[in-house]
Amino acid sequence: MAQDANQMIADFLHSCRNDPLKYVLGAFPWNTEPSIQVAELHPKYRERFPNVKYGPDLWQCEYLEQLGEQIKANEFNGRDAVKPIRFSTVSGHGIGKSTISAWLVKFILDTRPMSVGTVTANTAPQLRTKTWAEVGKWHNMSLTKDWFKYSNSTSVMSLVHSDPELKEKWKCFAQTCDPTNSEAFAGQHSSATSFYIFDEASKIDQKLFEVREGGLIGGEPMVFDFGNGTRNTGRFYENCVGKYSDLYTVFQIDSRQAQRVNKAKVEEDIKVYGADSDYVRVRWRGLFPAQSTNQFISASAVREASEREAITDHRTDPLIIGVDVARSMSGDETIIYPRIGYDCRSFAPRRYRGLNSIQIADKVSDMVREFQHINKRCSAIFVDMGGGYGGGVYDQLQKMGLNPTGVHPGRTAFNDVTYSLRIDECWGGVKDNIQHLLLPHGTTKDGAELFDQLTQREYGHTLKEQVRLEPKEQFADRIGQSPDITDALAMTFGRPVHDDASDGPAFVYIEGDF
C-alpha cells in the first residue's frame, strides 16, 4: 500500500512539472489544516480548482502561473540547457514572501529529480528563524515529507533526499549571505535544475548576485528574489527597475493587495505619513524610496539633470577639467572630464586605459588645445592625487606650463564643519549644483554610468557630524564598477573657479595643490 501511495504521489508530481500552482494546491492540506487557511482562493482560480476553498493569495497564484508559463516555454528536455528563469519581487510587508519561497523550494525539489538549490537571506537570524523555518513548516505538511530530510540545526540548514545515494545530488541548502561565503554559491552546478532564492534581497551584497551567475550556465536554471525596496541602489534595485530589469520578470506587490495584511494599519500609516512618504512607499506600497536614507544624491535630481534642456553660455562660463588617473594595473579607466559652467554634457569626457603619466598629460594638453581652437581658455585643471597615482601626471602638466591643481582626496576638507574629507567635499559640489547641471543623457554610456554612480553612493556621519562618503573601494565592490567617471566630474568641483574676463587670467580660489 505504501508503494502504491508513493506511485500515486509520483504520478501527481509528474503532472505538476510545468504547473507550480497545481502543485501548491495539491501538495499541502488546504482543506484540513486551519493554520494555513489564511486566504480564500480567488474566484478566478476556484473555477479551475473547485474543491479547494483556501489557498495562495491572488498575487501568489499569478506569480506561480507566470512561472509555469515560462517553464513550458523553455521546453527543457532534461539535457540541453535553456535560458535562465529570473523573477524579482519588490513588495510591502506581510504579503507572504517567505511562504512562496518555501513553496518554490518544495515545487522544484519535488518535481525535478537531481535539482540543486541555495537559499539565503539578509541576516543569519532571518534565514534560520523565518525563511528556512518556513521551508520546514511547509515540508512537514507536504505529500513528500518522507522523501526528503529537513535540518535546521546550528551547523547545517538543508533539505536533502532521504536516499543516501541521492542526498548529495538532490538537495537544497540555506547559506548565510556573508560575501566571504561566496564559494558556497559559486560551486552550485546541475545538469538538471539549479536554483537560487534570495530573501530580503535588497540588503544582500552585490558580489553574491554576481557569483550565482556561475550556477546558471547549464540545465534549467532559476532565480527568485524577494524583498522590500529599502534602498534605491544596489543589485536588487537594478534587477527590479534598473539596467538588469529586462532580464527579470518583475512583480511589484502593494500590501493592500494581500488578504492577510491589516488594511486598517496601512490606512492609518498613510494618513499619518502620507501615501508618497518613503515610509509608506517601502513598508506598504512595494515601491523603492524616493531617496534612500543613506543615499547622497537623489535619483530624481540626477534624472532631471540628464533630461534638462541645454541652455548655457559657453562664452563667459569657465572651462574646468577634472582628471581621475587610473591606478597602475587596476583595469580602471583614466577619465579626463571637461565642464564649462554647469554644462557637463556638450563636451564628452575622454576615456583611456593603459597610459603612463606622460601620455595622460599629453591627452590633457590635447584637450586644452582643442578648446583653444574654439576660443575657450582653460581656467583650471584638477588632478586626483589619491594614492599618489596622479603625481606623475601633475608633474608633467606643471612642466607643460598648464598650472594644474592636485586634489588629495584623503586630506581634511576645507569646509570641515560640513564634510570630513576633500573627496566628500568634491562630491558635495556635485550635489550642491545638481539642480543646475546638464548631465549626459541616460541613454548614453557616460550618462548611464554617471546615473548609477551618483545615485548609488551612500554616506554617513563622523562623530563631529561631518558628511563621510562610503569608501571608494567598498562602493566599487558593492555596485560592481569603479566610479572613475564620477570622480573625474567631482574633481571639477575641487574649489570654486570663475573667469573675471574672457581675455584675462583665470581666477581660482586655490594656492598650489590641496
C-alpha positions in Angstrom: 0.0 0.0 0.0 2.9 2.3 0.8 4.4 1.6 -2.6 1.0 2.3 -4.3 0.7 5.6 -2.4 4.2 6.7 -3.4 3.4 5.9 -7.0 0.3 8.0 -6.8 2.3 10.8 -5.4 4.9 10.4 -8.1 2.3 10.5 -10.8 0.8 13.7 -9.3 4.2 15.3 -9.1 4.9 14.4 -12.7 1.6 16.1 -13.8 2.7 19.3 -11.9 6.1 19.6 -13.6 5.0 22.6 -15.6 2.3 23.7 -13.2 3.5 25.1 -9.9 0.0 26.4 -8.9 -1.4 22.9 -9.3 1.5 21.6 -7.2 0.9 24.0 -4.4 -2.8 23.4 -4.2 -2.3 19.6 -4.3 0.8 19.1 -2.2 -0.5 20.7 1.0 -3.6 20.1 3.2 -5.5 23.3 2.5 -8.9 21.8 3.4 -7.9 20.2 6.7 -5.2 22.3 8.2 -6.6 25.5 9.8 -3.2 27.1 10.3 -2.7 27.6 6.6 -6.3 28.7 5.8 -5.4 32.4 5.7 -6.5 33.4 2.2 -9.5 32.3 0.3 -8.7 31.2 -3.2 -9.7 33.9 -5.7 -12.8 33.2 -7.8 -10.6 33.3 -10.9 -8.9 30.1 -9.7 -11.9 28.5 -8.0 -13.2 27.6 -11.4 -10.1 25.6 -12.1 -9.9 24.1 -8.6 -13.5 23.9 -7.4 -12.7 21.6 -4.5 -10.3 24.0 -2.8 -11.6 26.9 -0.7 -8.4 28.2 0.7 -5.0 28.5 -1.0 -2.4 31.1 -2.2 -3.3 34.7 -2.3 -4.2 36.2 -5.7 -0.7 37.7 -6.3 0.9 34.3 -5.4 -1.4 32.5 -7.8 -0.5 34.9 -10.6 3.2 34.5 -9.7 3.0 30.7 -9.9 1.0 30.8 -13.1 3.6 33.1 -14.7 6.4 30.8 -13.6 4.5 27.8 -15.1 4.2 29.6 -18.4 7.9 30.3 -18.6 8.7 26.7 -17.7 6.5 25.5 -20.5 8.0 28.0 -23.0 11.6 26.8 -22.1 10.7 23.2 -23.0 13.6 21.8 -21.0 14.3 18.2 -22.2 16.4 17.2 -19.2 19.6 17.5 -21.3 20.1 20.7 -23.3 20.5 23.9 -21.3 17.7 26.5 -21.5 17.7 30.3 -20.8 17.5 31.2 -17.1 14.2 32.0 -15.5 14.6 35.1 -13.3 11.9 36.6 -11.0 12.4 39.6 -8.9 9.7 40.8 -6.5 9.7 44.1 -4.6 6.8 44.3 -2.1 5.4 45.8 1.1 5.4 44.0 4.4 3.3 41.0 5.4 2.3 39.6 1.9 3.8 36.1 2.3 7.2 36.3 0.7 8.7 33.6 2.9 5.7 31.4 2.3 6.1 31.5 -1.5 9.8 31.0 -1.1 9.1 27.7 0.7 6.6 26.6 -2.0 9.3 27.2 -4.6 11.8 25.1 -2.8 9.3 22.3 -2.5 8.0 22.6 -6.0 11.4 22.4 -7.6 12.8 19.5 -5.4 9.6 17.5 -5.7 9.1 17.8 -9.5 12.7 17.9 -10.7 15.0 14.9 -9.9 18.6 15.9 -9.1 17.7 19.5 -8.7 20.1 21.6 -6.5 19.2 24.9 -4.8 20.6 27.6 -2.5 18.5 29.8 -0.3 19.8 32.9 1.6 18.5 36.0 3.4 20.0 39.3 4.5 21.0 38.0 8.0 21.6 34.7 9.6 18.7 35.0 12.1 16.3 36.0 9.3 17.5 33.0 7.3 17.2 30.5 10.2 14.2 31.6 12.1 12.0 32.8 9.2 13.0 31.9 5.7 14.3 28.4 6.4 11.9 27.8 9.2 9.1 28.4 6.7 10.5 25.8 4.4 10.4 23.3 7.3 6.8 24.2 8.1 5.6 23.5 4.6 7.8 20.5 4.1 6.4 18.8 7.2 2.9 19.2 5.8 3.7 18.1 2.3 3.0 14.9 0.4 6.7 14.3 0.2 7.7 14.8 3.9 9.2 11.3 4.0 11.1 11.7 0.7 13.4 14.4 2.0 15.2 15.1 5.3 14.9 18.6 6.7 17.5 20.1 9.0 17.7 23.5 10.7 20.5 22.9 13.2 23.2 25.3 14.2 25.6 23.5 11.9 23.5 22.9 8.8 20.3 24.1 7.2 19.3 21.6 4.5 16.6 19.7 2.7 18.2 16.6 1.1 16.8 13.4 -0.5 16.3 10.6 2.0 18.1 8.1 -0.2 21.8 8.1 0.9 22.9 7.6 -2.7 20.9 10.7 -3.8 21.3 13.2 -1.0 24.4 14.8 -2.5 22.8 15.1 -5.9 19.2 16.1 -5.0 19.2 18.9 -2.3 18.8 22.4 -1.2 20.9 24.2 1.4 20.4 27.5 3.2 23.6 29.6 3.2 24.5 32.8 5.0 24.9 35.8 2.8 28.3 36.8 4.0 30.3 37.7 0.9 33.3 35.7 2.3 31.0 32.6 1.9 30.6 33.2 -1.8 32.2 29.9 -2.7 29.1 28.1 -1.5 27.1 30.0 -4.2 29.7 29.6 -6.9 30.1 25.8 -6.5 26.5 25.0 -7.4 26.0 23.2 -10.7 23.4 20.9 -12.0 22.7 19.4 -15.4 19.0 19.3 -14.2 17.7 22.3 -12.3 19.9 24.7 -10.4 18.0 27.4 -8.4 18.6 30.3 -6.1 16.3 32.1 -3.7 17.4 35.4 -2.2 15.0 36.7 0.6 15.3 40.3 1.7 17.4 40.7 -1.4 17.8 44.5 -1.2 20.3 44.0 1.6 22.3 41.2 0.1 25.8 42.0 -1.2 26.4 42.7 -4.9 29.1 40.0 -5.0 26.6 37.2 -4.3 24.4 38.3 -7.2 27.4 38.1 -9.5 28.7 34.8 -8.1 25.4 33.0 -8.5 25.5 33.7 -12.3 28.0 30.8 -12.4 25.3 28.4 -11.4 23.0 29.4 -14.2 25.1 28.1 -17.1 23.6 24.6 -17.5 20.3 22.7 -17.3 17.2 24.5 -16.2 18.4 27.5 -14.1 16.1 29.6 -12.0 16.5 32.6 -9.8 13.9 34.1 -7.4 14.5 37.3 -5.4 12.2 38.9 -2.9 12.5 42.0 -0.7 11.2 45.3 0.4 12.5 48.3 -1.6 14.5 49.7 1.3 17.2 51.3 -0.9 17.1 52.6 -4.5 20.7 51.5 -5.0 22.3 48.1 -5.4 21.7 45.0 -7.5 18.1 44.2 -6.2 17.1 47.7 -7.3 18.8 47.3 -10.6 17.1 44.0 -11.2 13.6 45.4 -10.5 13.7 48.9 -12.1 17.3 49.4 -13.4 19.6 48.2 -16.1 19.1 44.5 -15.4 15.2 44.6 -15.3 14.9 43.4 -18.9 16.4 40.0 -17.7 13.8 39.6 -15.0 10.1 39.0 -14.6 9.3 41.8 -12.1 6.5 41.7 -9.6 5.6 44.8 -7.5 3.2 43.9 -4.7 1.3 46.5 -2.7 0.5 45.2 0.7 -3.1 46.3 0.3 -3.4 43.6 -2.5 -2.8 40.8 0.1 -5.7 39.3 2.0 -3.6 38.6 5.2 -2.4 42.3 5.7 -4.1 44.5 8.3 -5.6 47.1 5.9 -6.6 49.4 8.8 -3.0 49.7 9.9 -1.9 50.5 6.3 -4.5 53.3 6.0 -3.5 54.6 9.4 0.1 54.9 8.3 -0.9 56.5 5.1 -2.9 59.1 7.0 0.0 59.8 9.4 2.9 59.8 7.0 1.4 60.4 3.6 0.9 58.0 0.7 4.1 59.3 -1.1 6.3 59.2 2.0 9.2 56.9 1.8 8.0 55.1 4.9 4.7 54.1 3.2 6.3 53.5 -0.2 8.7 51.0 1.3 6.7 49.5 4.1 3.4 49.1 2.4 3.3 50.1 -1.3 6.1 47.9 -2.5 8.0 50.8 -4.0 11.5 51.9 -3.7 12.1 55.1 -1.7 12.3 58.5 -3.5 15.7 58.7 -1.8 17.4 56.1 0.4 18.2 57.1 3.9 21.9 57.0 3.2 21.8 58.0 -0.4 24.0 61.1 -1.0 22.3 62.3 -4.2 18.7 61.5 -5.2 17.8 59.6 -8.3 15.2 62.2 -9.3 17.7 65.0 -9.1 20.2 63.2 -11.3 17.5 62.1 -13.8 16.3 65.8 -14.1 19.9 66.9 -14.7 20.2 64.3 -17.6 16.9 65.4 -19.1 17.2 69.2 -18.6 17.2 71.3 -21.8 20.7 72.6 -22.6 20.7 76.4 -22.3 24.1 77.7 -21.5 26.5 80.4 -22.5 29.9 79.0 -23.2 31.4 82.4 -23.8 31.7 83.6 -20.2 31.5 80.3 -18.2 34.8 78.9 -17.0 36.2 75.7 -18.6 37.4 73.3 -15.8 39.0 69.9 -16.4 38.9 67.1 -13.9 41.3 64.2 -14.2 40.9 60.9 -12.5 44.0 58.8 -13.0 43.7 55.0 -13.2 45.7 53.0 -10.8 48.5 51.1 -12.4 47.4 47.6 -13.5 44.0 48.1 -11.9 41.9 47.8 -15.0 40.3 51.1 -14.2 40.0 53.9 -16.7 41.7 57.3 -16.7 38.9 59.9 -17.3 39.5 63.4 -18.4 36.2 65.3 -17.9 35.7 68.9 -19.2 33.0 71.1 -17.7 32.0 74.5 -18.9 30.0 76.3 -16.2 27.1 73.9 -15.4 27.4 72.1 -18.8 28.8 68.6 -18.3 27.1 67.3 -21.4 28.1 69.1 -24.5 31.8 68.0 -24.4 32.2 64.3 -23.7 34.7 63.0 -21.2 37.7 61.1 -22.7 38.4 57.6 -21.5 41.8 55.8 -21.6 43.3 52.6 -20.5 47.0 51.6 -20.1 48.5 55.0 -20.5 51.5 56.2 -18.5 51.7 59.6 -16.8 53.4 61.3 -19.7 50.8 60.0 -22.1 47.9 61.1 -19.9 49.4 64.6 -19.5 49.6 64.7 -23.3 45.9 63.8 -23.6 45.0 66.6 -21.1 47.2 69.0 -23.1 45.4 67.9 -26.4 42.1 68.7 -24.8 43.2 72.2 -23.7 44.4 73.0 -27.3 41.1 71.7 -28.8 39.2 74.2 -26.6 41.6 76.9 -27.6 40.6 76.3 -31.2 37.1 77.3 -30.3 38.4 80.3 -28.3 37.8 78.7 -25.0 40.6 79.1 -22.4 41.0 76.6 -19.7 40.5 78.1 -16.2 41.6 75.2 -14.1 42.8 71.6 -14.2 42.2 69.5 -11.1 44.1 66.2 -10.9 43.0 63.4 -8.4 46.1 62.7 -6.4 44.5 59.8 -4.4 47.1 57.1 -3.5 49.7 59.2 -5.4 48.6 57.8 -8.8 48.1 61.3 -10.2 51.5 62.6 -9.1 53.3 61.9 -12.3 50.5 63.5 -14.4 50.6 66.5 -12.1 54.4 66.9 -12.6 54.1 66.6 -16.4 51.4 69.2 -16.6 53.5 71.5 -14.5 56.4 71.1 -16.9 54.0 72.0 -19.8 53.1 75.2 -18.0 49.4 74.2 -17.6 49.3 75.0 -13.9 47.4 72.0 -12.6 45.9 71.7 -9.1 46.4 68.5 -7.2 43.4 67.3 -5.2 44.3 65.0 -2.3 41.0 63.1 -1.6 42.0 61.9 1.9 43.0 65.2 3.3 40.7 67.2 5.6 38.0 69.1 3.9 38.3 72.9 3.7 34.7 73.1 4.9 35.4 70.7 7.8 32.2 71.7 9.5 30.1 70.0 6.8 32.5 67.5 5.2 35.1 65.1 6.6 37.5 64.7 3.6 38.2 66.6 0.4 36.7 63.9 -1.7 33.5 64.2 0.3 33.6 68.0 -0.4 34.1 67.4 -4.2 31.1 65.1 -4.4 29.3 67.7 -2.3 30.0 70.2 -5.0 28.2 68.0 -7.5 25.3 67.6 -5.1 25.0 71.3 -4.3 24.9 72.2 -8.0 22.8 69.2 -9.3 19.8 71.4 -9.8 21.7 73.4 -12.4 23.9 70.8 -14.1 23.4 69.4 -17.6 24.5 65.8 -17.3 24.8 63.4 -20.3 21.6 61.7 -21.3 20.9 58.4 -19.5 20.8 56.5 -22.8 24.5 57.1 -23.4 27.3 55.1 -21.8 28.5 58.2 -19.9 25.1 59.1 -18.8 24.2 55.6 -17.6 27.4 55.3 -15.6 27.0 58.7 -14.0 23.4 57.9 -13.0 24.4 54.6 -11.4 27.4 56.1 -9.6 25.9 59.4 -8.5 22.7 57.7 -7.2 24.2 54.7 -5.5 27.0 56.4 -3.4 26.0 56.2 0.2 27.2 58.2 3.2 27.3 58.5 6.9 28.5 61.0 9.5 31.6 61.2 11.7 31.4 61.8 15.4 31.7 65.5 14.5 28.6 65.2 12.3 30.6 65.7 9.2 29.5 64.0 5.9 31.7 61.0 5.2 31.1 59.1 1.9 31.2 55.4 1.6 34.9 54.4 0.9 35.6 54.1 -2.8 36.8 50.5 -2.7 33.7 49.4 -0.8 31.4 51.4 -3.1 33.1 49.9 -6.2 32.7 46.4 -4.8 29.1 46.9 -4.0 28.0 48.3 -7.4 30.4 46.3 -9.5 32.2 49.2 -11.1 34.8 51.8 -10.2 33.4 55.3 -10.0 36.1 56.7 -12.3 33.8 59.0 -14.4 32.1 60.5 -11.4 35.3 61.1 -9.5 36.6 62.9 -12.6 33.5 65.1 -12.6 33.7 65.6 -8.9 37.3 66.9 -9.3 35.9 69.8 -11.3 34.3 71.0 -8.1 37.5 70.8 -6.2 37.4 74.6 -5.4 35.3 77.5 -6.8 36.5 78.8 -10.2 35.4 81.7 -12.3 36.6 84.0 -15.1 36.7 87.7 -14.4 37.2 88.5 -18.1 37.3 86.4 -21.2 40.8 87.7 -22.2 42.2 87.9 -18.7 43.7 85.3 -16.4 41.5 82.7 -14.7 40.7 83.5 -11.1 40.9 80.3 -9.0 40.4 80.2 -5.2 43.4 77.9 -4.6 47.0 78.1 -3.9 49.1 75.2 -5.2 47.7 71.7 -4.6 45.3 70.7 -1.9 
